[in-house]
Amino acid sequence: MQQTLIAGPCVIESAELLDTVAQRLVDINRRLGTDIIFKASFDKANRTSLSSFRGPGIDRGLQMLADVKTKYGLRILTDIHEAWQAAPAAEVADVLQIPAFLCRQTDLLVAAARTGRVVNIKKAQFLSASDMKYPVEKARQSGAAEVWLTERGNMMGYNNLVVDFRNVTDMRELVPTVIMDCTHSVQRPGGSDGKTGGDRRFVPMMAMAAKAFGATGWFFEVHPTPDEGLSDAANMLELDRLEPLVEKILSPTDFTNFTN
Protein backbone atom coordinates (compact mmCIF):
# COMPACT_ATOMS: atom_id res chain seq x y z
CA MET A 1 0.00 0.00 0.00
CA GLN A 2 1.28 3.46 -0.91
CA GLN A 3 2.43 5.52 2.06
CA THR A 4 1.84 9.28 2.20
CA LEU A 5 4.60 11.27 3.90
CA ILE A 6 4.39 14.98 4.72
CA ALA A 7 7.12 17.06 6.36
CA GLY A 8 8.25 20.64 6.73
CA PRO A 9 8.42 23.55 9.16
CA CYS A 10 5.30 24.66 10.98
CA VAL A 11 5.40 28.15 9.49
CA ILE A 12 7.43 29.91 6.82
CA GLU A 13 10.12 31.71 8.81
CA SER A 14 12.58 32.50 6.00
CA ALA A 15 13.61 31.42 2.53
CA GLU A 16 16.78 29.98 4.05
CA LEU A 17 14.78 27.67 6.34
CA LEU A 18 12.65 26.47 3.44
CA ASP A 19 15.78 25.73 1.39
CA THR A 20 17.41 23.81 4.23
CA VAL A 21 14.37 21.61 4.83
CA ALA A 22 13.53 21.15 1.15
CA GLN A 23 17.07 20.04 0.30
CA ARG A 24 16.96 17.45 3.09
CA LEU A 25 13.63 16.12 1.85
CA VAL A 26 15.05 15.81 -1.67
CA ASP A 27 18.00 13.86 -0.26
CA ILE A 28 15.71 11.54 1.73
CA ASN A 29 13.46 10.98 -1.29
CA ARG A 30 16.47 10.04 -3.38
CA ARG A 31 17.93 7.66 -0.82
CA LEU A 32 14.70 5.99 0.29
CA GLY A 33 12.66 6.20 -2.90
CA THR A 34 9.97 8.21 -1.13
CA ASP A 35 7.90 11.17 -2.28
CA ILE A 36 7.70 13.34 0.81
CA ILE A 37 5.33 16.28 0.40
CA PHE A 38 6.73 19.63 1.58
CA LYS A 39 4.55 21.39 4.17
CA ALA A 40 4.71 24.93 5.50
CA SER A 41 2.10 27.52 6.47
CA PHE A 42 2.00 31.01 4.99
CA ASP A 43 -0.17 32.22 7.89
CA LYS A 44 -0.78 30.66 11.29
CA ALA A 45 -4.15 32.20 11.99
CA ASN A 46 -4.84 30.17 15.13
CA ARG A 47 -1.90 31.10 17.34
CA THR A 48 -2.48 31.25 21.09
CA SER A 49 -1.45 34.89 21.54
CA LEU A 50 -2.00 38.00 19.45
CA SER A 51 1.73 38.67 19.66
CA SER A 52 2.72 35.25 18.26
CA PHE A 53 4.52 35.04 14.90
CA ARG A 54 2.09 34.20 12.09
CA GLY A 55 4.22 34.05 8.96
CA PRO A 56 4.75 36.17 5.84
CA GLY A 57 1.11 36.19 4.71
CA ILE A 58 -0.55 34.70 1.67
CA ASP A 59 1.07 36.70 -1.15
CA ARG A 60 4.68 36.42 -0.08
CA GLY A 61 4.16 32.98 1.45
CA LEU A 62 2.71 31.41 -1.67
CA GLN A 63 5.51 32.87 -3.75
CA MET A 64 8.06 31.30 -1.41
CA LEU A 65 6.31 27.94 -1.63
CA ALA A 66 6.18 28.24 -5.41
CA ASP A 67 9.93 28.83 -5.39
CA VAL A 68 10.43 25.62 -3.39
CA LYS A 69 8.27 23.70 -5.83
CA THR A 70 10.14 25.03 -8.84
CA LYS A 71 13.62 24.68 -7.37
CA TYR A 72 13.30 21.27 -5.72
CA GLY A 73 10.44 19.56 -7.58
CA LEU A 74 8.60 18.77 -4.36
CA ARG A 75 4.85 18.56 -4.03
CA ILE A 76 3.43 21.21 -1.71
CA LEU A 77 0.88 21.14 1.11
CA THR A 78 -0.32 24.24 2.90
CA ASP A 79 -3.29 25.05 5.09
CA ILE A 80 -6.03 27.58 4.47
CA HIS A 81 -8.20 29.31 7.04
CA GLU A 82 -10.70 31.24 4.94
CA ALA A 83 -12.66 30.25 1.84
CA TRP A 84 -11.18 33.01 -0.33
CA GLN A 85 -7.67 31.60 0.23
CA ALA A 86 -8.48 28.30 -1.51
CA ALA A 87 -8.19 29.44 -5.12
CA PRO A 88 -4.84 31.28 -4.86
CA ALA A 89 -3.37 28.56 -2.63
CA ALA A 90 -4.42 25.90 -5.15
CA GLU A 91 -2.33 27.61 -7.83
CA VAL A 92 0.75 26.50 -5.86
CA ALA A 93 -0.25 23.70 -3.50
CA ASP A 94 -0.98 20.12 -4.54
CA VAL A 95 -2.80 19.50 -1.27
CA LEU A 96 -4.99 21.99 0.61
CA GLN A 97 -5.18 21.29 4.32
CA ILE A 98 -8.17 22.18 6.48
CA PRO A 99 -7.07 22.93 10.07
CA ALA A 100 -8.62 20.82 12.81
CA PHE A 101 -10.41 23.73 14.45
CA LEU A 102 -12.08 24.52 11.11
CA CYS A 103 -13.00 21.07 9.81
CA ARG A 104 -16.73 21.75 10.12
CA GLN A 105 -16.61 25.07 8.25
CA THR A 106 -18.77 24.33 5.24
CA ASP A 107 -17.70 27.27 3.07
CA LEU A 108 -14.03 26.44 3.63
CA LEU A 109 -14.50 22.78 2.72
CA VAL A 110 -16.56 23.62 -0.36
CA ALA A 111 -14.03 26.17 -1.60
CA ALA A 112 -11.14 23.75 -1.14
CA ALA A 113 -13.00 20.94 -2.88
CA ARG A 114 -13.88 23.08 -5.89
CA THR A 115 -10.21 23.76 -6.66
CA GLY A 116 -9.66 20.17 -7.76
CA ARG A 117 -6.74 19.74 -5.39
CA VAL A 118 -6.44 16.98 -2.81
CA VAL A 119 -8.19 18.07 0.39
CA ASN A 120 -6.62 16.95 3.67
CA ILE A 121 -9.05 17.44 6.55
CA LYS A 122 -7.61 17.31 10.04
CA LYS A 123 -9.94 15.79 12.61
CA ALA A 124 -11.00 18.33 15.20
CA GLN A 125 -9.80 17.90 18.76
CA PHE A 126 -13.46 17.77 19.83
CA LEU A 127 -14.75 15.20 17.31
CA SER A 128 -14.78 11.42 17.06
CA ALA A 129 -13.65 9.48 14.02
CA SER A 130 -17.24 8.78 12.99
CA ASP A 131 -18.03 12.51 13.10
CA MET A 132 -15.60 13.01 10.20
CA LYS A 133 -18.12 11.40 7.86
CA TYR A 134 -19.78 14.78 7.44
CA PRO A 135 -16.74 16.91 6.49
CA VAL A 136 -15.82 14.16 4.02
CA GLU A 137 -19.31 14.25 2.53
CA LYS A 138 -19.19 18.04 2.23
CA ALA A 139 -15.91 17.89 0.34
CA ARG A 140 -16.92 15.00 -1.93
CA GLN A 141 -20.32 16.46 -2.75
CA SER A 142 -18.57 19.72 -3.66
CA GLY A 143 -16.38 18.02 -6.22
CA ALA A 144 -13.28 16.87 -4.36
CA ALA A 145 -11.69 14.02 -6.28
CA GLU A 146 -9.55 12.92 -3.33
CA VAL A 147 -10.03 13.48 0.39
CA TRP A 148 -7.58 12.57 3.15
CA LEU A 149 -8.19 12.57 6.90
CA THR A 150 -5.62 13.32 9.58
CA GLU A 151 -5.66 12.26 13.23
CA ARG A 152 -4.12 14.72 15.71
CA GLY A 153 -5.54 13.81 19.10
CA ASN A 154 -8.49 14.86 21.21
CA MET A 155 -8.61 17.68 23.72
CA MET A 156 -8.99 16.46 27.28
CA GLY A 157 -8.79 19.86 28.97
CA TYR A 158 -5.99 21.19 31.15
CA ASN A 159 -3.67 21.88 28.20
CA ASN A 160 -3.33 18.33 27.02
CA LEU A 161 -4.27 16.00 24.17
CA VAL A 162 -4.90 12.28 24.17
CA VAL A 163 -4.67 10.13 21.03
CA ASP A 164 -7.17 7.32 20.63
CA PHE A 165 -5.51 5.30 17.89
CA ARG A 166 -8.77 3.51 17.17
CA ASN A 167 -9.66 6.71 15.30
CA VAL A 168 -7.09 5.78 12.65
CA THR A 169 -8.75 2.44 11.98
CA ASP A 170 -12.25 3.91 12.08
CA MET A 171 -11.42 6.71 9.65
CA ARG A 172 -10.03 4.15 7.20
CA GLU A 173 -13.67 3.17 6.73
CA LEU A 174 -14.34 6.69 5.41
CA VAL A 175 -11.27 7.33 3.21
CA PRO A 176 -8.31 5.21 2.07
CA THR A 177 -5.69 7.77 3.16
CA VAL A 178 -5.57 8.35 6.91
CA ILE A 179 -2.58 10.32 8.13
CA MET A 180 -1.14 10.45 11.63
CA ASP A 181 -0.04 13.93 12.62
CA CYS A 182 2.81 12.82 14.84
CA THR A 183 3.93 16.27 15.98
CA HIS A 184 0.69 18.16 16.67
CA SER A 185 -0.54 15.16 18.62
CA VAL A 186 2.16 15.73 21.25
CA GLN A 187 1.08 19.34 21.83
CA ARG A 188 0.06 20.87 25.12
CA PRO A 189 -2.20 23.58 23.67
CA GLY A 190 -1.76 26.96 25.32
CA GLY A 191 0.21 25.24 28.05
CA SER A 192 3.44 27.24 27.89
CA ASP A 193 2.87 30.80 29.09
CA GLY A 194 0.74 32.08 26.21
CA LYS A 195 1.96 29.63 23.60
CA THR A 196 1.57 25.95 22.82
CA GLY A 197 3.92 23.57 24.55
CA GLY A 198 4.54 19.90 23.92
CA ASP A 199 6.97 17.02 24.11
CA ARG A 200 8.70 15.84 20.92
CA ARG A 201 10.08 12.75 22.70
CA PHE A 202 6.84 10.99 21.90
CA VAL A 203 6.82 11.69 18.15
CA PRO A 204 8.42 8.34 17.13
CA MET A 205 6.02 6.42 19.38
CA MET A 206 3.05 8.20 17.83
CA ALA A 207 4.30 7.21 14.38
CA MET A 208 4.77 3.55 15.15
CA ALA A 209 1.54 3.19 17.13
CA ALA A 210 -0.37 4.68 14.20
CA LYS A 211 1.30 2.17 11.89
CA ALA A 212 -0.02 -0.66 14.05
CA PHE A 213 -3.54 0.75 13.74
CA GLY A 214 -3.37 0.93 9.94
CA ALA A 215 -2.29 4.49 9.16
CA THR A 216 -1.43 5.06 5.51
CA GLY A 217 0.29 8.41 5.99
CA TRP A 218 2.45 10.36 8.42
CA PHE A 219 2.80 14.10 9.01
CA PHE A 220 5.87 15.59 10.69
CA GLU A 221 6.68 19.21 11.34
CA VAL A 222 10.47 19.42 11.25
CA HIS A 223 13.09 22.09 11.84
CA PRO A 224 16.91 22.04 11.92
CA THR A 225 16.83 23.72 15.37
CA PRO A 226 13.25 23.28 16.59
CA ASP A 227 13.74 24.98 19.95
CA GLU A 228 14.48 28.14 17.99
CA GLY A 229 11.37 27.75 15.82
CA LEU A 230 8.83 30.57 15.75
CA SER A 231 5.79 28.27 15.99
CA ASP A 232 5.28 24.84 17.61
CA ALA A 233 8.88 24.84 18.79
CA ALA A 234 8.27 22.21 21.48
CA ASN A 235 6.63 19.75 19.10
CA MET A 236 8.67 19.89 15.91
CA LEU A 237 11.03 17.01 15.24
CA GLU A 238 14.72 17.70 14.69
CA LEU A 239 15.34 17.58 10.93
CA ASP A 240 18.24 15.14 11.41
CA ARG A 241 15.89 12.62 13.04
CA LEU A 242 13.43 12.48 10.15
CA GLU A 243 15.21 10.04 7.84
CA PRO A 244 15.80 7.23 10.38
CA LEU A 245 12.19 7.54 11.53
CA VAL A 246 10.88 7.35 7.97
CA GLU A 247 13.06 4.27 7.40
CA LYS A 248 11.53 2.64 10.46
CA ILE A 249 8.00 3.48 9.34
CA LEU A 250 8.63 2.01 5.89
CA SER A 251 10.30 -1.15 7.15
CA PRO A 252 8.12 -4.28 6.79
CA THR A 253 6.16 -5.00 9.94
CA ASP A 254 3.44 -7.62 10.13
CA PHE A 255 0.54 -6.41 12.22
CA THR A 256 -1.92 -8.83 10.63
CA ASN A 257 -2.50 -10.81 13.80
CA PHE A 258 -3.45 -7.63 15.63
CA THR A 259 -5.66 -5.93 13.05
CA ASN A 260 -7.74 -8.88 11.82
KANOR-V795363 format. One record per residue. PHI is phi in whole degrees, -180 to 180 (999 if undefined). OMEGA is omega as a letter, one per 20 degrees, with the letter a starting at -180 (999 if undefined). D_CENTER is the distance of its C-alpha to the mean C-alpha in whole Angstrom. Layout:
# KANOR-V795363
<<PHI | OMEGA | D_CENTER> <PHI | OMEGA | D_CENTER>>
This chain:
# KANOR-V795363
<<999 | a | 20> <-67 | r | 17> <-103 | r | 14> <-101 | a | 11> <-122 | a | 9> <-130 | r | 7> <-155 | r | 8> <159 | a | 9> <-71 | a | 10> <-56 | a | 9> <-135 | r | 12> <-70 | r | 14> <-97 | a | 17> <-165 | r | 19> <-65 | a | 20> <-64 | r | 21> <-64 | r | 18> <-61 | r | 16> <-63 | a | 19> <-60 | a | 19> <-70 | a | 15> <-61 | r | 16> <-62 | r | 19> <-67 | r | 18> <-65 | r | 15> <-60 | r | 18> <-63 | r | 20> <-64 | r | 18> <-59 | a | 18> <-67 | a | 22> <-74 | a | 23> <-104 | a | 21> <71 | a | 21> <-94 | r | 17> <-137 | a | 15> <-67 | r | 12> <-85 | a | 10> <-83 | r | 10> <-120 | r | 7> <-161 | a | 9> <-100 | r | 10> <-83 | r | 14> <-153 | r | 14> <-96 | a | 13> <-82 | a | 15> <-118 | r | 15> <-67 | a | 16> <-64 | a | 18> <-114 | r | 21> <-62 | a | 23> <-87 | a | 24> <-71 | r | 20> <-67 | a | 19> <-111 | a | 17> <117 | a | 17> <-81 | a | 19> <92 | a | 19> <-69 | a | 18> <-67 | a | 21> <-68 | a | 21> <-64 | r | 17> <-67 | r | 17> <-65 | r | 20> <-67 | r | 19> <-70 | r | 16> <-63 | r | 18> <-64 | r | 20> <-61 | a | 18> <-62 | a | 18> <-69 | a | 21> <-74 | a | 22> <-113 | r | 20> <71 | a | 19> <-90 | r | 16> <-70 | a | 14> <-122 | r | 11> <-124 | r | 8> <-146 | a | 9> <-99 | r | 9> <-123 | a | 12> <-119 | r | 14> <-135 | a | 17> <-59 | a | 19> <-67 | a | 21> <-77 | a | 18> <-62 | a | 17> <-63 | r | 20> <-65 | r | 20> <-65 | a | 16> <-69 | r | 16> <-69 | a | 19> <-113 | a | 17> <-83 | r | 13> <-85 | r | 13> <-131 | r | 10> <-102 | a | 10> <-104 | r | 7> <-99 | a | 9> <-60 | a | 9> <-57 | a | 10> <-61 | a | 13> <-111 | a | 14> <-70 | r | 13> <-102 | a | 17> <-77 | a | 18> <-58 | a | 20> <-60 | a | 21> <-67 | r | 17> <-63 | a | 16> <-64 | a | 20> <-63 | r | 19> <-65 | a | 16> <-62 | a | 18> <-71 | r | 21> <-75 | a | 19> <86 | r | 19> <-81 | r | 16> <-62 | r | 13> <-113 | r | 12> <-103 | a | 8> <-103 | r | 9> <-84 | r | 8> <-67 | a | 11> <-63 | r | 13> <-67 | a | 14> <-112 | a | 18> <-117 | r | 17> <-91 | r | 18> <-60 | a | 17> <-66 | r | 20> <-63 | a | 19> <-74 | r | 16> <-56 | a | 19> <-78 | r | 20> <-60 | r | 17> <-63 | r | 17> <-62 | r | 21> <-59 | a | 20> <-68 | a | 18> <-65 | a | 20> <-70 | r | 23> <-98 | r | 22> <108 | r | 22> <-65 | r | 19> <-80 | a | 19> <-145 | r | 16> <-124 | r | 14> <-111 | r | 11> <-123 | a | 10> <-128 | r | 7> <-90 | r | 9> <-145 | r | 9> <94 | r | 13> <-119 | a | 16> <-73 | r | 17> <-113 | a | 21> <84 | r | 22> <55 | r | 24> <59 | r | 20> <-147 | r | 19> <-123 | r | 16> <-129 | r | 17> <-99 | r | 15> <-100 | a | 18> <-68 | r | 17> <-63 | r | 19> <-60 | r | 16> <-61 | r | 15> <-63 | a | 18> <-66 | a | 19> <-73 | r | 16> <-64 | r | 17> <-77 | a | 20> <-98 | a | 18> <-144 | r | 16> <-75 | a | 16> <-107 | r | 13> <-120 | a | 11> <-106 | r | 8> <-98 | r | 8> <-84 | a | 6> <-77 | a | 9> <-99 | r | 9> <-67 | a | 8> <-73 | r | 10> <-103 | r | 13> <-68 | r | 13> <-123 | a | 17> <-57 | r | 16> <64 | a | 19> <-97 | a | 21> <-141 | r | 22> <57 | r | 24> <87 | r | 23> <-146 | a | 19> <-78 | r | 16> <-100 | r | 17> <165 | a | 16> <-148 | a | 17> <-69 | r | 15> <-56 | a | 18> <-90 | a | 17> <-58 | r | 13> <-61 | r | 15> <-66 | r | 17> <-60 | a | 14> <-63 | a | 13> <-74 | r | 17> <-64 | r | 17> <-63 | r | 14> <-61 | a | 16> <-64 | a | 19> <-93 | r | 18> <97 | r | 17> <-59 | r | 14> <-114 | r | 13> <-157 | a | 10> <-139 | a | 8> <-123 | r | 5> <-131 | r | 7> <-89 | a | 7> <-129 | a | 11> <-159 | r | 14> <-63 | r | 18> <-136 | a | 19> <-59 | a | 16> <-66 | r | 19> <-98 | a | 20> <-65 | a | 17> <-92 | r | 17> <-156 | r | 14> <56 | a | 13> <-59 | a | 15> <-75 | a | 16> <-105 | a | 13> <-65 | r | 12> <-84 | r | 13> <-62 | a | 16> <-55 | a | 16> <-66 | a | 19> <-92 | a | 17> <-68 | a | 15> <-60 | r | 17> <-62 | r | 19> <-71 | r | 16> <-62 | r | 15> <-58 | a | 19> <-67 | r | 19> <-62 | a | 17> <-81 | a | 18> <-68 | a | 22> <-62 | r | 24> <-140 | a | 24> <-95 | r | 26> <-105 | a | 25> <-56 | a | 27> <-66 | a | 29> <-95 | a | 27> <-99 | r | 25> <-110 | 999 | 28>>
